[in-house]
Amino acid sequence: MEAKDLLDTRGAGVAVIGPDWRIAEWSAGASRMTAVPATRALGQSIWIAFPAAKGTELERVFGEVLADGKPRTFLAPAGAPEVPGTVLETRVTRGPSEHLTLAFRPVHEELAPESRAEQLLSALEAERRLYLQLFSSLPTPALVLTRDGQILDANPEGAKLLGGADAAALRHAVTRRQDVALAFEFAGEPPREVRAVVVNVDPVRASPKLLFLALDVSREMLLQQRLLQADRLSQLGALVSGVAHELNNPLAAIAAFGEALALDPHQADLEESAEVIRSEAMRAGRIVQTLLDFARQRPRTQTAVDLGEIAERVLALQRSALKKARIRTTVSVANDVPAVAGDPQELQQVMLNAVVNARQAIESTGRPGQIAIAARSSDHHVLVTVDDTGPGVPPEIIDRVFEPFFSTKAEHGTGLGLAISFGLVRGMGGRMWMQNIEGGEGGARLSFELPVDAGSADAAAQAAAGKGGQRLSVLVVEDEEAVRRAMALLTRRLGHDVTAAGRFTEATERLAQGDARYDALLVDVHLDEAHTGFELFEHLRTEGRGRERRIVFTTGDSISTQTRDALERADRPVLRKPFSLDELREMLERVTAG
């Protein structure tokens, strides 16, 4: 009689499993007791016969028998729906080649009623404890639901959720896994976005059990929104950069002719109007430049920064919103306050965040208010304060205002402004803190301290040095006629001799003339369709006479990465359009001082 026939004649079920947990032998008794035929069992995992036992006591027993070779006996439910209530007594022994032999028999008849009940209760209690431990320890919300949405069980995370899943998704989940998106609203908090999966964990039974696994993705959704916002800002920056040249060039011409008109002694009655034209053109130019600086992506720089100028630029950007909110502003920066060491664009962002927060705080009161910006020297540092007359910060959260994503403005706030500002100030070697203002109108005060720029005094002294009163010969190279005429007009107002050229070839011809000697060259970065100001710089550099060191580049455009790199290589100063008569005078003195 063959071994297979011997196995089949035994009353007990017999199975042999290999080291990979796959069934190598499966007797007729095993098929009868588990309702799993040999054709379905052979070559498959042992867990096909004991689906409820994987990860339980049975798997542990297998490992122990393999480890020490000592036979063990245990009780376990058959696990097949075709044989409900069947409990098998199983004897496990180790055979050759690390194989395990399982001999099992039903015990519902052989055991006494008391013993059978005790064995069953023990096995069920072990299963229940394991289920509760796994279910409760899940880090994500989990619910066990009926088909109509009734909650049968919930783990601690699931208990925190409110509401229920979509009924249609629950019905479909009986036969197929469902992925659902939910939004839960908590009183006083923004809606929380949840991604969930619903799956039938007991598909064999007539009464299904649906497992609901959920993941709170509110933070991920918020980050996605911030990325989209950042992308829109990037697109806005590109748009502003594209039109900057078209705006700044005519503004430069308007400002120059307005200033020239105001200086004309024969037009005294037009002096006030001309001054308005000039000042408003300059203001518009500063706003365009501020937008460009704010939107442009560039590496961090460390230079001397005038905090008073930063404050004025930020208030210019916020002028309309502040006026609408009925908010008065003051800037108090004494003349003896030194420049600080930092990145101008980052400091502008810090100041803008501070002013926007202050404005929103005042707006929340529904009353007019005031924002006061002040700066003073403090032990090799400059202390900057931004005060508002809003409601102040609740004491219980004042220590959390710099935490990322922490906001008291619900969906109107990102919770990133102060956190970003805190990091930027730290990166520049400073510190930032928040406090409430006691007495008076109350409100909040945002303070930050930055190190003084050590070289600012020397730089200021060098900038003031020059050859004042010297009559210069200046070549203006500018392709737009109105701007060219305006630059020439202002230069003549300073008492200098001016030669103008509109194109690259015309400029090189002027420079090639034997009697041509120019003390300074005002060269536009973008000359014409075929040439740039840098090509004129290279033309002069290769001739070897040093005339390239007399160039001042002018531009009304944003400075792209390529342009910035070219300016760094040329190491020449830049005069941004529109510019005033004083700015032109200072630049000409600077370029002719060396």
HELIX and SHEET records of a PDB file:
HELIX    1   1 ALA A    3  THR A    9  1                                   7    
HELIX    2   2 ALA A   28  THR A   34  1                                   7    
HELIX    3   3 ALA A   38  ALA A   41  1                                   4    
HELIX    4   4 ILE A   46  ILE A   48  5                                   3    
HELIX    5   5 GLU A   57  ASP A   68  1                                  12    
HELIX    6   6 PRO A   96  GLU A   98  5                                   3    
HELIX    7   7 PRO A  113  SER A  137  1                                  25    
HELIX    8   8 PRO A  156  ALA A  159  1                                   4    
HELIX    9   9 ALA A  167  HIS A  172  1                                   6    
HELIX   10  10 SER A  218  LEU A  263  1                                  46    
HELIX   11  11 PRO A  265  LEU A  270  5                                   6    
HELIX   12  12 GLU A  271  ALA A  295  1                                  25    
HELIX   13  13 LEU A  307  LEU A  317  1                                  11    
HELIX   14  14 ARG A  319  LYS A  324  1                                   6    
HELIX   15  15 PRO A  344  GLU A  363  1                                  20    
HELIX   16  16 ILE A  398  ARG A  400  5                                   3    
HELIX   17  17 ALA A  410  HIS A  412  5                                   3    
HELIX   18  18 GLY A  417  GLY A  427  1                                  11    
HELIX   19  19 SER A  456  ALA A  464  1                                   9    
HELIX   20  20 GLU A  481  ARG A  493  1                                  13    
HELIX   21  21 PHE A  504  ALA A  512  1                                   9    
HELIX   22  22 GLY A  533  GLU A  543  1                                  11    
HELIX   23  23 ARG A  547  ARG A  550  5                                   4    
HELIX   24  24 THR A  561  ALA A  570  1                                  10    
HELIX   25  25 LEU A  581  ALA A  593  1                                  13    
SHEET    1   A 5 ILE A  23  TRP A  26  0                                        
SHEET    2   A 5 GLY A  13  ILE A  17 -1                                        
SHEET    3   A 5 LEU A 100  PRO A 106 -1                                        
SHEET    4   A 5 VAL A  87  ARG A  94 -1                                        
SHEET    5   A 5 ARG A  72  PRO A  77 -1                                        
SHEET    1   B 5 ILE A 151  ALA A 154  0                                        
SHEET    2   B 5 ALA A 142  LEU A 145 -1                                        
SHEET    3   B 5 LEU A 210  ASP A 216 -1                                        
SHEET    4   B 5 ARG A 192  ASN A 200 -1                                        
SHEET    5   B 5 GLN A 178  PHE A 184 -1                                        
SHEET    1   C 2 THR A 303  VAL A 305  0                                        
SHEET    2   C 2 VAL A 340  GLY A 342 -1                                        
SHEET    1   D 5 ILE A 327  VAL A 333  0                                        
SHEET    2   D 5 GLY A 369  SER A 377  1                                        
SHEET    3   D 5 HIS A 381  ASP A 388 -1                                        
SHEET    4   D 5 ALA A 444  PRO A 451 -1                                        
SHEET    5   D 5 ARG A 431  ASN A 436 -1                                        
SHEET    1   E 5 ASP A 497  ALA A 501  0                                        
SHEET    2   E 5 SER A 473  VAL A 477  1                                        
SHEET    3   E 5 ALA A 520  ASP A 524  1                                        
SHEET    4   E 5 ILE A 551  THR A 555  1                                        
SHEET    5   E 5 VAL A 574  ARG A 576  1                                        
END                                                                             
